[in-house]
């Protein structure tokens, strides 16, 4: 640090845990998702696809639980866990955004305005990914929370829903099955485009963090590990 600075505790243990669990879950979901998407090219068997989709869904539950807890903490948490301190468009946001153009701009305790925009975009995209993924899990391998409903919807005999399995036509009404597939089409589209959006936003997020770290020198990267950022001390006016 070229100028005197002080440490300030910004990111709580919960926020740091959410961040790294989210990183791990998204990395695994991306990996499994790409393999599933290219299953035909890779020559993966039907049983292999079902296994991959099951693992993808189970990791998706971790992703979903982590994201839902984060959403709740945005309303009921403390400090920078709350949305008012995290998302853009709060009072004075536009002026703060314009101020970033200045060489000696204000150092922010939490996210700077560009960081808030990125957080908002990432959260919105992840919510779309979460909701669409849960619907797809229910229509594809009949997993909760919607799997039982869709299995019952396509069943010829609703008293024997347990006979319905992925890629099996046993106890399946073909017309109802096709109607279910039509219902899931927009969710598939949303899931795929949310994936593409994340593949753009995540690298931009990493680049933005590196750029801000080099420009502001507030220990932005290590703060997501130990919770502390370093801000410049205000110069005290000399008394006459």
Backbone as JSON, one array per atom type, in Angstrom:
{
  "sequence": "XXXXXXXXXXXXXXXXXXXXXXXXXXXXXXXXXXXXXXXXXXXXXXXXXXXXXXXXXXXXXXXXXXXXXXXXXXXXXXXXXXXXXXXXXXXXXXXXXXXXXXXXXXXXXXXXXXXXXXXXXXXXXXXXXXXXXXXXXXXXXXXXXXXXXXXXXXXXXXXXXXXXXXXXXXXXXXXXXXXXXXXXXXXXXXXXXXXXXXXXXXXXXXXXXXXXXXXXXXXXXXXXXXXXXXXXXXXXXXXX",
  "N": [[0.85, -1.2, 0.0], [0.61, 2.18, -0.93], [-0.26, 4.37, 0.46], [-1.31, 5.28, 3.81], [-3.47, 2.94, 5.34], [-6.46, 1.28, 6.53], [-7.85, -1.66, 8.02], [-11.01, -3.08, 7.32], [-13.84, -4.87, 8.25], [-15.78, -6.5, 6.01], [-17.01, -8.58, 4.36], [-19.04, -11.04, 5.54], [-18.82, -14.26, 7.28], [-20.82, -15.88, 6.29], [-21.36, -14.73, 3.73], [-18.93, -15.2, 2.45], [-18.83, -17.98, 2.53], [-21.1, -18.59, 1.01], [-20.25, -17.54, -1.47], [-18.0, -19.19, -2.22], [-19.07, -21.78, -2.16], [-20.92, -21.43, -4.15], [-19.25, -20.95, -6.35], [-17.98, -23.46, -6.56], [-20.23, -25.15, -7.01], [-21.3, -24.13, -9.42], [-19.15, -24.55, -11.16], [-19.03, -27.38, -11.19], [-21.61, -27.92, -12.16], [-21.47, -26.76, -14.69], [-19.51, -28.41, -15.83], [-20.69, -31.05, -15.78], [-23.0, -30.41, -17.21], [-22.03, -29.72, -19.79], [-20.99, -32.17, -20.61], [-23.33, -33.74, -20.64], [-24.77, -32.34, -22.59], [-23.29, -32.95, -24.82], [-23.54, -35.65, -25.0], [-24.37, -37.49, -27.01], [-22.4, -37.17, -29.0], [-20.2, -38.01, -27.59], [-20.77, -40.63, -27.23], [-22.16, -41.7, -25.04], [-23.98, -43.98, -23.06], [-27.53, -44.72, -22.53], [-28.0, -45.33, -19.83], [-25.75, -44.14, -18.76], [-26.25, -41.44, -19.33], [-28.49, -40.99, -17.73], [-27.34, -41.3, -15.2], [-25.48, -39.18, -15.23], [-27.24, -37.01, -15.47], [-28.61, -37.29, -13.08], [-26.58, -36.78, -11.17], [-26.03, -34.16, -11.93], [-28.44, -32.92, -11.25], [-28.48, -33.35, -8.46], [-26.28, -31.82, -7.63], [-27.32, -29.46, -8.46], [-29.32, -29.08, -6.57], [-27.79, -28.39, -4.34], [-26.73, -25.98, -5.28], [-29.14, -24.57, -5.56], [-30.18, -24.5, -2.9], [-28.15, -23.03, -1.65], [-28.34, -20.6, -3.06], [-30.99, -19.8, -2.48], [-30.86, -19.4, 0.28], [-29.08, -17.29, 0.28], [-30.63, -15.32, -1.01], [-32.64, -14.97, 0.9], [-31.11, -13.99, 3.03], [-30.47, -11.56, 2.02], [-32.63, -10.02, 2.63], [-32.98, -10.36, 5.38], [-30.51, -10.37, 6.61], [-27.39, -8.94, 7.81], [-25.5, -5.86, 7.52], [-23.41, -5.98, 4.72], [-24.65, -8.16, 3.73], [-27.2, -7.55, 3.09], [-29.58, -6.56, 0.57], [-29.85, -3.85, 0.0], [-27.32, -2.87, 0.31], [-25.93, -4.14, -1.6], [-27.05, -4.52, -4.19], [-27.57, -2.72, -7.33], [-28.78, 0.65, -8.15], [-29.52, 1.96, -5.85], [-30.05, 4.87, -3.74], [-28.32, 7.58, -5.03], [-26.79, 6.08, -6.73], [-26.28, 6.5, -9.51], [-24.68, 8.8, -9.56], [-22.48, 7.82, -8.16], [-21.62, 5.93, -9.98], [-20.86, 7.53, -12.14], [-18.74, 8.81, -10.93], [-16.71, 6.97, -10.93], [-15.18, 7.36, -13.15], [-13.33, 9.22, -12.51], [-9.88, 9.71, -11.7], [-9.09, 9.7, -8.97], [-11.17, 8.36, -7.48], [-13.82, 7.57, -5.15], [-13.19, 5.09, -2.67], [-14.89, 2.15, -2.11], [-16.6, 0.58, 0.59], [-18.11, -1.78, 0.32], [-19.24, -3.37, -2.62], [-18.21, -1.63, -5.57], [-19.98, 0.64, -7.84], [-20.0, -0.64, -10.44], [-19.46, -3.22, -9.66], [-21.78, -3.77, -8.22], [-23.67, -3.78, -10.28], [-22.77, -6.02, -11.68], [-23.16, -8.03, -9.74], [-25.96, -7.94, -9.54], [-26.68, -8.74, -12.17], [-25.56, -11.32, -12.26], [-26.95, -12.63, -10.18], [-29.61, -12.49, -11.1], [-29.42, -14.02, -13.46], [-28.61, -16.47, -12.38], [-30.86, -17.11, -10.88], [-32.74, -17.54, -12.91], [-31.53, -19.75, -14.06], [-31.72, -21.54, -11.93], [-34.56, -21.86, -11.48], [-35.46, -22.78, -14.02], [-33.9, -25.07, -14.2], [-34.9, -26.7, -12.14], [-37.46, -27.25, -13.08], [-36.82, -28.64, -15.42], [-35.51, -30.86, -14.3], [-37.69, -32.12, -13.17], [-39.21, -32.84, -15.39], [-37.55, -34.42, -16.85], [-36.01, -36.44, -15.42], [-37.77, -36.86, -13.45], [-37.5, -35.75, -10.85], [-37.78, -34.16, -7.59], [-38.66, -30.62, -7.16], [-40.88, -30.93, -8.79], [-41.19, -33.32, -10.05], [-42.92, -35.49, -9.22], [-45.43, -34.43, -9.79], [-45.32, -34.14, -12.63], [-44.85, -36.78, -13.38], [-47.23, -37.97, -12.56], [-48.92, -36.61, -14.24], [-48.37, -37.66, -16.78], [-48.92, -40.3, -16.5], [-50.51, -43.38, -17.32], [-51.84, -45.05, -15.55], [-52.44, -43.73, -12.6], [-52.11, -44.82, -10.12], [-49.88, -46.28, -10.18], [-47.47, -44.86, -10.31], [-44.84, -45.27, -9.68], [-43.8, -46.87, -11.62], [-42.93, -45.32, -13.64], [-40.1, -44.22, -15.25], [-37.03, -42.54, -16.19], [-36.55, -42.27, -19.7], [-38.13, -44.45, -20.25], [-41.06, -46.04, -21.46], [-43.01, -47.26, -20.08], [-46.16, -47.37, -18.59], [-46.76, -44.85, -19.51], [-48.53, -42.25, -20.94], [-48.59, -41.43, -24.21], [-49.49, -39.11, -25.56], [-49.91, -37.29, -23.46], [-47.31, -37.22, -22.56], [-45.96, -35.98, -24.7], [-47.19, -33.49, -24.56], [-46.2, -32.66, -22.11], [-43.5, -32.42, -22.76], [-43.65, -30.27, -24.48], [-44.35, -28.29, -22.68], [-42.0, -28.02, -21.26], [-40.21, -26.95, -23.07], [-39.76, -24.01, -23.28], [-38.44, -23.66, -20.86], [-36.14, -25.17, -21.18], [-34.95, -23.65, -23.18], [-34.55, -21.23, -21.77], [-32.79, -22.17, -19.81], [-30.54, -22.93, -21.3], [-29.78, -20.49, -22.51], [-29.32, -18.96, -20.26], [-27.13, -20.3, -19.31], [-25.26, -19.69, -21.38], [-25.15, -16.94, -20.94], [-24.01, -16.82, -18.39], [-21.48, -17.83, -19.0], [-20.39, -15.65, -20.18], [-20.68, -13.58, -18.28], [-19.26, -14.49, -16.0], [-16.4, -14.63, -16.69], [-16.14, -11.86, -17.2], [-16.69, -10.86, -14.67], [-14.48, -11.87, -13.22], [-12.38, -10.58, -14.56], [-13.1, -7.94, -13.97], [-12.76, -7.91, -11.18], [-10.0, -8.31, -10.97], [-9.08, -6.01, -12.31], [-10.15, -3.98, -10.66], [-8.81, -4.57, -8.31], [-6.15, -3.98, -8.97], [-6.38, -1.29, -9.54], [-7.63, -0.01, -7.33], [-6.5, -1.14, -5.06], [-7.42, -2.39, -2.64], [-7.31, -4.83, -1.46], [-9.13, -6.65, -2.58], [-9.42, -9.27, -3.55], [-8.35, -11.02, -1.56], [-10.12, -10.33, 0.43], [-12.42, -11.8, 0.05], [-11.71, -14.09, 1.18], [-10.71, -13.71, 3.8], [-12.41, -11.74, 4.72], [-11.76, -9.05, 5.1], [-11.31, -5.78, 3.86], [-9.08, -3.19, 2.7], [-8.94, 0.14, 3.27], [-8.1, 3.52, 2.31], [-6.79, 5.77, 4.75], [-8.42, 8.65, 5.98], [-7.21, 11.91, 5.49], [-6.35, 13.97, 8.15], [-7.35, 17.25, 8.94], [-5.13, 19.91, 9.57], [-4.89, 21.62, 12.66], [-5.14, 25.06, 13.28]],
  "CA": [[0.0, 0.0, 0.0], [1.41, 3.39, -1.01], [-0.75, 5.34, 1.43], [-1.8, 4.64, 5.03], [-4.79, 2.34, 5.18], [-6.96, 0.55, 7.69], [-8.63, -2.84, 7.68], [-12.41, -3.02, 7.69], [-14.5, -6.16, 8.04], [-16.87, -6.26, 5.07], [-17.73, -9.79, 3.94], [-19.27, -11.95, 6.65], [-18.53, -15.67, 7.0], [-21.89, -16.4, 5.45], [-21.17, -14.28, 2.35], [-17.77, -15.89, 1.89], [-19.22, -19.37, 2.33], [-21.99, -18.59, -0.16], [-19.46, -17.28, -2.68], [-17.17, -20.31, -2.62], [-19.96, -22.9, -2.48], [-21.49, -21.09, -5.45], [-18.19, -21.18, -7.35], [-17.82, -24.91, -6.72], [-21.44, -25.73, -7.59], [-21.41, -23.71, -10.83], [-18.09, -25.25, -11.92], [-19.46, -28.76, -11.38], [-22.8, -27.92, -13.03], [-20.99, -26.49, -16.05], [-18.82, -29.6, -16.31], [-21.67, -32.1, -16.07], [-23.9, -29.92, -18.25], [-21.38, -29.83, -21.09], [-20.91, -33.59, -20.97], [-24.7, -34.15, -20.99], [-25.13, -31.69, -23.86], [-22.54, -33.62, -25.89], [-23.6, -37.09, -24.72], [-24.45, -38.23, -28.26], [-21.09, -37.13, -29.64], [-19.26, -38.78, -26.75], [-21.17, -42.03, -27.23], [-22.58, -42.1, -23.7], [-25.18, -44.82, -23.07], [-28.71, -44.19, -21.85], [-27.76, -45.43, -18.38], [-24.75, -43.13, -18.42], [-26.91, -40.13, -19.36], [-29.34, -40.89, -16.54], [-26.44, -41.08, -14.07], [-24.95, -37.82, -15.33], [-28.32, -36.08, -15.17], [-28.88, -37.4, -11.64], [-25.51, -36.04, -10.47], [-26.24, -32.75, -12.27], [-29.58, -32.46, -10.45], [-28.1, -33.33, -7.05], [-25.44, -30.62, -7.45], [-28.25, -28.35, -8.63], [-29.99, -28.86, -5.29], [-26.84, -27.63, -3.52], [-26.73, -24.64, -5.86], [-30.43, -23.95, -5.26], [-30.25, -24.22, -1.46], [-27.2, -21.95, -1.38], [-28.87, -19.36, -3.63], [-32.19, -19.4, -1.75], [-30.42, -18.86, 1.57], [-28.51, -15.96, 0.0], [-31.75, -14.41, -1.28], [-33.28, -14.68, 2.19], [-30.21, -13.15, 3.82], [-30.53, -10.21, 1.46], [-33.73, -9.32, 3.31], [-32.94, -10.5, 6.83], [-29.15, -10.39, 7.11], [-26.79, -7.71, 8.35], [-24.43, -5.22, 6.77], [-23.34, -6.17, 3.28], [-25.5, -9.27, 3.32], [-28.5, -7.0, 2.69], [-29.66, -6.12, -0.82], [-29.68, -2.39, -0.09], [-25.88, -2.6, 0.27], [-25.32, -5.06, -2.56], [-27.6, -4.38, -5.53], [-27.5, -1.35, -7.87], [-29.93, 1.53, -8.22], [-29.84, 2.61, -4.58], [-29.97, 6.33, -3.8], [-26.99, 8.08, -5.35], [-26.04, 5.1, -7.52], [-25.86, 7.07, -10.78], [-23.55, 9.7, -9.31], [-21.34, 6.97, -7.81], [-21.17, 5.3, -11.22], [-20.14, 8.56, -12.9], [-17.53, 9.15, -10.19], [-15.67, 5.98, -11.21], [-14.32, 7.84, -14.24], [-12.29, 10.08, -11.95], [-8.69, 8.95, -11.26], [-9.1, 9.58, -7.51], [-12.56, 8.14, -7.09], [-14.07, 7.05, -3.8], [-13.02, 3.66, -2.43], [-16.13, 1.69, -1.5], [-16.48, -0.5, 1.57], [-18.64, -2.98, -0.31], [-19.01, -3.36, -4.06], [-18.35, -0.35, -6.24], [-21.18, 0.59, -8.68], [-19.9, -1.66, -11.47], [-19.58, -4.48, -8.96], [-23.2, -3.98, -7.91], [-24.33, -4.16, -11.53], [-22.4, -7.39, -11.97], [-23.85, -8.89, -8.78], [-27.36, -8.0, -9.96], [-26.79, -9.55, -13.39], [-25.26, -12.71, -11.92], [-28.04, -13.18, -9.37], [-30.77, -12.67, -11.96], [-29.15, -15.15, -14.35], [-28.6, -17.69, -11.57], [-32.25, -17.41, -10.52], [-33.33, -18.14, -14.1], [-30.93, -21.08, -14.17], [-32.26, -22.37, -10.85], [-35.97, -22.18, -11.72], [-35.56, -23.62, -15.22], [-33.28, -26.36, -13.91], [-35.81, -27.49, -11.31], [-38.53, -27.73, -13.96], [-36.23, -29.66, -16.3], [-35.28, -32.06, -13.49], [-38.97, -32.76, -12.98], [-39.73, -33.38, -16.65], [-36.54, -35.27, -17.48], [-35.77, -37.64, -14.6], [-38.87, -36.91, -12.48], [-36.99, -35.43, -9.52], [-38.47, -33.05, -6.9], [-39.98, -30.56, -6.52], [-41.99, -31.04, -9.74], [-41.17, -34.63, -10.69], [-44.11, -36.28, -8.92], [-46.55, -33.82, -10.52], [-45.22, -34.47, -14.04], [-45.03, -38.23, -13.52], [-48.67, -38.21, -12.44], [-49.55, -36.0, -15.42], [-48.18, -38.49, -17.98], [-49.19, -41.7, -16.18], [-51.75, -44.01, -17.74], [-52.44, -45.48, -14.29], [-51.84, -42.87, -11.58], [-51.84, -45.59, -8.9], [-48.6, -46.97, -10.37], [-46.49, -43.84, -10.75], [-43.48, -45.78, -9.45], [-43.36, -47.57, -12.84], [-42.42, -44.33, -14.59], [-38.67, -43.98, -15.11], [-36.46, -41.82, -17.33], [-36.32, -42.98, -20.96], [-38.97, -45.64, -20.29], [-42.43, -45.75, -21.89], [-43.94, -48.05, -19.28], [-47.21, -46.62, -17.9], [-46.68, -43.46, -19.99], [-49.47, -41.84, -21.99], [-47.75, -40.77, -25.2], [-50.01, -37.77, -25.85], [-49.59, -36.47, -22.29], [-45.86, -37.08, -22.53], [-45.6, -34.95, -25.68], [-47.65, -32.21, -24.01], [-45.23, -32.29, -21.08], [-42.28, -31.98, -23.44], [-43.9, -28.93, -24.99], [-44.33, -27.39, -21.53], [-40.62, -27.82, -20.8], [-39.37, -26.32, -24.11], [-39.26, -22.68, -22.93], [-37.52, -23.77, -19.73], [-34.88, -25.62, -21.78], [-34.38, -22.47, -23.85], [-34.07, -20.31, -20.72], [-31.64, -22.8, -19.15], [-29.39, -22.88, -22.21], [-29.33, -19.1, -22.69], [-28.76, -18.52, -18.98], [-25.78, -20.88, -19.3], [-24.43, -18.85, -22.25], [-24.98, -15.64, -20.28], [-23.04, -16.99, -17.31], [-20.15, -18.0, -19.58], [-19.91, -14.31, -20.48], [-20.62, -12.77, -17.06], [-18.25, -14.96, -15.05], [-15.09, -14.06, -17.05], [-16.18, -10.4, -17.0], [-16.6, -10.68, -13.22], [-13.09, -12.11, -12.81], [-11.58, -9.48, -15.11], [-13.44, -6.75, -13.2], [-12.14, -8.02, -9.86], [-8.55, -8.09, -11.15], [-8.89, -4.6, -12.66], [-10.42, -3.17, -9.46], [-7.73, -4.83, -7.35], [-4.96, -3.25, -9.42], [-6.63, 0.14, -9.54], [-8.02, 0.52, -6.02], [-5.58, -1.69, -4.05], [-8.14, -2.54, -1.37], [-7.25, -6.26, -1.11], [-10.46, -7.14, -2.95], [-9.39, -10.73, -3.72], [-8.18, -11.67, -0.24], [-11.27, -10.02, 1.28], [-13.39, -12.88, -0.07], [-11.16, -15.22, 1.95], [-10.65, -13.38, 5.24], [-13.49, -10.81, 5.04], [-11.28, -7.69, 5.34], [-10.78, -4.9, 2.84], [-8.2, -2.14, 3.23], [-9.31, 1.43, 2.71], [-7.15, 4.59, 2.69], [-7.19, 6.61, 5.87], [-8.7, 10.05, 5.64], [-6.25, 12.85, 6.02], [-6.89, 14.9, 9.15], [-7.01, 18.66, 8.73], [-4.27, 20.48, 10.61], [-5.48, 22.7, 13.44], [-4.34, 26.3, 13.26]],
  "C": [[0.88, 1.26, 0.0], [1.0, 4.41, 0.04], [-1.27, 4.61, 2.65], [-3.21, 4.11, 4.84], [-5.2, 1.63, 6.46], [-7.82, -0.6, 7.23], [-10.07, -2.66, 8.15], [-13.07, -4.34, 7.32], [-15.75, -5.94, 7.21], [-17.68, -7.52, 4.82], [-17.83, -10.78, 5.09], [-18.89, -13.39, 6.27], [-19.57, -16.27, 6.08], [-21.68, -16.02, 3.99], [-20.0, -15.0, 1.7], [-18.09, -17.35, 1.62], [-20.13, -19.49, 1.11], [-21.19, -18.47, -1.45], [-18.72, -18.52, -3.13], [-17.97, -21.58, -2.89], [-20.57, -22.68, -3.87], [-20.48, -21.34, -6.57], [-18.05, -22.67, -7.63], [-19.01, -25.53, -7.44], [-21.55, -25.39, -9.08], [-20.37, -24.41, -11.68], [-18.5, -26.69, -12.2], [-20.67, -28.86, -12.31], [-22.4, -27.68, -14.48], [-20.35, -27.75, -16.63], [-19.78, -30.71, -16.7], [-22.6, -31.68, -17.21], [-23.31, -30.05, -19.64], [-21.27, -31.28, -21.55], [-22.29, -34.11, -21.39], [-25.1, -33.6, -22.35], [-24.48, -32.39, -25.05], [-22.54, -35.14, -25.72], [-23.62, -37.93, -26.0], [-23.1, -38.31, -28.95], [-20.08, -37.99, -28.9], [-19.62, -40.26, -26.66], [-21.58, -42.56, -25.87], [-23.9, -42.87, -23.78], [-26.34, -44.14, -22.35], [-28.53, -44.22, -20.34], [-26.75, -44.39, -17.92], [-25.35, -41.74, -18.39], [-27.79, -39.94, -18.12], [-28.48, -40.61, -15.31], [-25.9, -39.65, -14.07], [-26.01, -36.79, -14.97], [-28.67, -36.11, -13.68], [-27.85, -36.62, -10.84], [-25.66, -34.54, -10.7], [-27.35, -32.16, -11.41], [-29.21, -32.36, -8.97], [-27.21, -32.12, -6.73], [-26.32, -29.37, -7.58], [-29.02, -28.05, -7.35], [-29.09, -28.07, -4.33], [-26.8, -26.18, -3.98], [-28.01, -23.89, -5.47], [-30.54, -23.58, -3.78], [-29.35, -23.04, -1.1], [-27.74, -20.61, -1.86], [-30.1, -18.88, -2.87], [-31.85, -18.81, -0.39], [-29.85, -17.46, 1.37], [-29.61, -14.93, -0.26], [-32.43, -14.01, 0.02], [-32.42, -13.76, 3.04], [-30.15, -11.72, 3.29], [-31.6, -9.37, 2.1], [-33.56, -9.3, 4.84], [-31.54, -10.48, 7.44], [-28.69, -9.05, 7.65], [-25.76, -7.15, 7.38], [-24.51, -5.45, 5.28], [-23.98, -7.47, 2.82], [-26.82, -8.76, 2.73], [-28.45, -6.44, 1.27], [-29.43, -4.63, -0.97], [-28.21, -2.0, -0.17], [-25.18, -3.38, -0.83], [-25.77, -4.82, -3.99], [-27.55, -2.93, -6.01], [-28.81, -0.59, -7.71], [-30.4, 2.02, -6.85], [-29.68, 4.12, -4.75], [-28.53, 6.76, -4.03], [-26.17, 7.16, -6.22], [-25.48, 5.7, -8.8], [-24.65, 7.99, -10.6], [-22.3, 8.91, -8.92], [-20.76, 6.31, -9.06], [-20.37, 6.3, -12.05], [-18.8, 8.89, -12.25], [-16.38, 8.19, -10.48], [-14.72, 6.42, -12.32], [-13.17, 8.69, -13.71], [-11.11, 9.24, -11.47], [-8.68, 8.71, -9.75], [-10.53, 9.39, -7.01], [-12.63, 7.53, -5.7], [-13.84, 5.54, -3.75], [-14.21, 3.17, -1.63], [-15.88, 0.54, -0.52], [-16.97, -1.82, 0.98], [-18.29, -2.99, -1.79], [-19.06, -1.93, -4.58], [-19.55, -0.45, -7.19], [-21.15, -0.46, -9.78], [-20.02, -3.05, -10.86], [-21.02, -4.8, -8.61], [-23.99, -4.39, -9.15], [-24.03, -5.62, -11.87], [-23.09, -8.37, -11.03], [-25.32, -9.05, -9.16], [-27.56, -8.88, -11.18], [-26.55, -11.02, -13.1], [-26.41, -13.34, -11.15], [-29.29, -13.43, -10.22], [-30.6, -13.89, -12.86], [-29.17, -16.47, -13.58], [-30.01, -18.09, -11.14], [-32.98, -18.06, -11.7], [-32.82, -19.57, -14.27], [-31.51, -22.04, -13.13], [-33.68, -22.82, -11.14], [-36.12, -23.11, -12.93], [-34.98, -25.0, -14.97], [-34.18, -27.27, -13.09], [-36.96, -28.05, -12.14], [-38.01, -28.85, -14.86], [-35.98, -30.96, -15.55], [-36.57, -32.84, -13.29], [-39.51, -33.41, -14.23], [-38.8, -34.4, -17.29], [-36.31, -36.57, -16.71], [-36.73, -37.71, -13.41], [-38.41, -36.71, -11.04], [-37.78, -34.27, -8.92], [-37.9, -31.71, -7.33], [-41.16, -30.8, -7.47], [-42.13, -32.43, -10.35], [-42.42, -35.45, -10.46], [-45.31, -35.75, -9.7], [-46.51, -34.23, -11.99], [-45.38, -35.96, -14.29], [-46.5, -38.59, -13.46], [-49.4, -37.71, -13.68], [-49.47, -36.93, -16.63], [-48.56, -39.94, -17.74], [-50.51, -42.18, -16.77], [-52.54, -44.44, -16.51], [-51.76, -44.71, -13.16], [-51.58, -43.6, -10.26], [-50.51, -46.33, -8.99], [-47.55, -46.02, -10.93], [-45.06, -44.36, -10.62], [-42.94, -46.53, -10.68], [-42.72, -46.61, -13.84], [-40.96, -44.02, -14.27], [-38.15, -43.22, -16.32], [-36.2, -42.74, -18.51], [-37.1, -44.29, -21.06], [-40.4, -45.23, -20.67], [-43.46, -46.53, -21.08], [-44.88, -47.14, -18.48], [-47.23, -45.13, -18.31], [-47.7, -43.25, -21.11], [-48.7, -40.96, -22.98], [-48.2, -39.34, -25.48], [-49.7, -36.82, -24.69], [-48.1, -36.22, -22.19], [-45.4, -35.98, -23.5], [-46.03, -33.56, -25.22], [-46.69, -31.72, -22.94], [-43.93, -31.78, -21.7], [-42.44, -30.58, -24.03], [-43.87, -27.89, -23.87], [-42.89, -27.06, -21.16], [-39.75, -27.08, -21.81], [-38.88, -24.92, -23.73], [-38.29, -22.69, -21.75], [-36.15, -24.27, -20.2], [-34.18, -24.44, -22.42], [-33.79, -21.5, -22.83], [-32.82, -20.86, -20.06], [-30.39, -22.68, -20.01], [-28.87, -21.45, -22.34], [-28.79, -18.51, -21.39], [-27.34, -19.07, -18.83], [-24.83, -20.03, -20.15], [-24.14, -17.5, -21.6], [-23.95, -15.73, -19.17], [-21.63, -17.17, -17.85], [-19.55, -16.67, -20.01], [-19.69, -13.51, -19.19], [-19.49, -13.19, -16.13], [-16.85, -14.48, -15.44], [-15.04, -12.55, -16.87], [-16.04, -10.07, -15.52], [-15.15, -10.83, -12.75], [-12.19, -10.99, -13.31], [-11.83, -8.2, -14.32], [-12.79, -6.75, -11.83], [-10.64, -7.73, -9.96], [-8.27, -6.62, -11.44], [-9.08, -3.71, -11.43], [-9.32, -3.35, -8.42], [-6.49, -4.02, -7.71], [-5.16, -1.74, -9.32], [-6.84, 0.69, -8.13], [-7.11, 0.06, -4.88], [-6.23, -1.76, -2.67], [-8.17, -3.99, -0.89], [-8.6, -6.95, -1.4], [-10.5, -8.67, -3.03], [-9.3, -11.43, -2.37], [-9.36, -11.41, 0.68], [-12.33, -11.11, 1.19], [-12.89, -14.16, 0.59], [-11.2, -14.9, 3.44], [-11.7, -12.34, 5.67], [-13.07, -9.36, 5.14], [-10.82, -7.0, 4.05], [-9.92, -3.83, 3.5], [-8.5, -0.84, 2.5], [-8.32, 2.5, 3.17], [-7.68, 5.41, 3.86], [-7.43, 8.03, 5.4], [-7.67, 10.95, 6.27], [-6.92, 13.81, 6.98], [-6.44, 16.32, 8.85], [-6.18, 19.2, 9.9], [-4.97, 21.63, 11.33], [-4.55, 23.9, 13.41], [-4.0, 26.74, 14.67]]
}
